[in-house]
Amino acid sequence: MTTIIKGCLFLTKNAYNFLGDTVFKKLKDYILETEFKIILLDGKVDIVNYLDIDHFDDNKIIVRNNKGIVIIKGEDLIISKLLTDEILILGKIKGIEFV
């Protein structure tokens, strides 16, 4: 049972545990940003939380993530930014394939 007395909120143990777990999980996900993401911009592909780069040349880049493989095809592809968890690819992007 949840009770409100003079602006105070009292929660049952189960409600407190549920809310606490949910809030902390969302906060952890926000701070650590562990979800794999691809952001497609004009002439750019930003990939966040990748695992490895399997292949790279000026026409194709293969990136591995926790759910599979992403193949970026195009022309004059270059890796503009390379961090342990993020990669920015520039060039004429012709296609993105999820394997």
C-alpha positions in Angstrom: 0.0 0.0 0.0 1.2 3.5 -0.9 0.3 6.3 1.4 0.9 10.1 1.1 0.9 12.1 4.3 1.6 15.9 4.2 3.8 15.8 1.1 5.6 12.6 2.1 5.4 9.4 0.1 5.5 6.1 1.9 6.0 3.0 -0.3 5.7 -0.7 0.5 8.9 -2.6 0.4 8.0 -4.2 -2.9 7.1 -0.9 -4.5 10.3 0.7 -3.2 12.4 -2.2 -4.5 10.7 -2.0 -7.9 11.1 1.8 -8.2 14.6 1.6 -6.9 15.7 -1.1 -9.4 14.0 0.7 -12.3 15.5 4.1 -11.5 19.0 2.7 -10.9 18.9 0.7 -14.1 17.8 3.7 -16.1 20.5 5.8 -14.5 23.2 3.2 -15.1 22.1 2.9 -18.8 22.1 6.6 -19.2 25.5 7.1 -17.6 27.2 4.1 -19.1 25.3 4.2 -22.4 25.7 0.5 -23.1 23.2 0.2 -26.0 24.5 -0.2 -29.5 23.5 2.7 -31.7 24.0 3.8 -35.3 23.4 7.5 -36.1 23.2 8.3 -39.8 23.9 11.8 -40.8 24.6 13.5 -44.2 27.8 11.8 -45.3 28.5 10.4 -41.8 27.8 7.3 -39.8 28.4 7.4 -36.1 28.5 4.0 -34.3 28.4 3.8 -30.5 29.2 0.8 -28.4 30.8 -1.4 -31.1 33.0 -4.4 -30.2 35.5 -4.6 -33.1 36.3 -3.5 -36.6 36.5 -6.7 -38.7 37.4 -5.1 -42.0 38.2 -1.6 -43.4 38.9 -0.2 -46.8 37.7 2.9 -48.7 34.6 1.0 -50.0 33.5 -1.1 -47.1 33.8 -1.1 -43.3 32.6 -4.1 -41.3 31.9 -3.5 -37.6 31.0 -6.1 -35.0 28.5 -5.4 -32.2 26.9 -7.5 -29.4 24.0 -8.4 -31.7 25.8 -9.1 -35.0 27.6 -7.4 -37.8 27.1 -4.1 -39.5 28.5 -3.6 -43.0 28.8 0.0 -44.3 29.3 0.3 -48.0 30.2 3.5 -49.9 33.0 5.4 -51.6 36.0 7.2 -50.1 35.1 5.9 -46.6 37.4 7.0 -43.8 37.4 6.6 -40.1 37.4 10.1 -38.8 37.0 9.3 -35.1 38.1 6.1 -33.4 37.5 5.6 -29.7 37.2 2.4 -27.6 33.3 2.6 -27.8 32.6 5.0 -30.7 33.6 5.2 -34.4 32.7 8.0 -36.9 32.8 7.1 -40.6 32.9 9.8 -43.3 32.4 9.4 -47.0 29.7 8.8 -49.6 27.5 6.2 -47.8 25.7 4.0 -50.2 24.3 1.4 -47.8 24.2 -0.1 -44.4 23.5 -3.8 -43.9 22.8 -5.6 -40.7 23.9 -9.3 -40.6 
